[in-house]
Amino acid sequence: VAEKTEAATARSHDERELAHERGKAKVAAGQGDPPRGGHGAPPPQARAQARRRSLM
């Protein structure tokens, strides 16, 4: 059972990586969606840091 679970996990990880590579290729070709949080929005980490600073 553990072997099947491990194989399924590895397979899903590989599929995710492949989808990510395809997405990067589409964006590079100008066919994909823009990166999430576009429109000049700061990344989530920066927003969280700014919020922490404002609460101090």
C-alpha positions in Angstrom: 0.0 0.0 0.0 2.8 2.4 0.9 4.5 1.8 -2.5 1.2 2.6 -4.4 0.8 5.8 -2.3 4.4 6.8 -3.0 4.1 6.2 -6.7 0.8 8.2 -6.9 2.5 11.1 -4.9 5.5 11.1 -7.2 3.2 11.0 -10.3 1.1 13.9 -9.1 4.2 15.9 -8.3 5.6 15.3 -11.8 2.2 16.3 -13.3 2.2 19.5 -11.3 5.8 20.3 -12.4 4.9 19.6 -16.0 1.8 21.9 -15.9 3.9 24.6 -14.3 6.5 24.3 -17.1 3.7 24.5 -19.7 2.3 27.6 -18.0 5.7 29.3 -18.1 6.1 28.5 -21.7 2.6 29.9 -22.6 3.4 33.1 -20.6 6.7 33.4 -22.4 4.9 33.0 -25.7 2.4 35.7 -24.7 -0.6 33.2 -24.7 -1.0 32.6 -21.0 -2.7 34.3 -18.2 -0.7 37.1 -16.5 0.8 36.1 -13.1 -1.6 36.1 -10.2 -1.9 39.3 -8.3 -1.0 41.4 -11.4 -1.9 45.0 -11.7 1.1 46.0 -9.6 -0.2 44.4 -6.4 2.5 43.5 -3.9 3.2 39.8 -3.3 1.3 38.3 -0.3 4.5 38.3 1.8 4.9 42.0 1.3 1.3 42.7 2.2 1.6 40.6 5.4 4.8 42.4 6.4 3.1 45.8 5.8 0.1 44.7 7.9 2.4 43.6 10.7 4.2 46.9 10.7 1.0 48.9 10.8 -0.3 46.9 13.8 2.8 47.6 15.8 
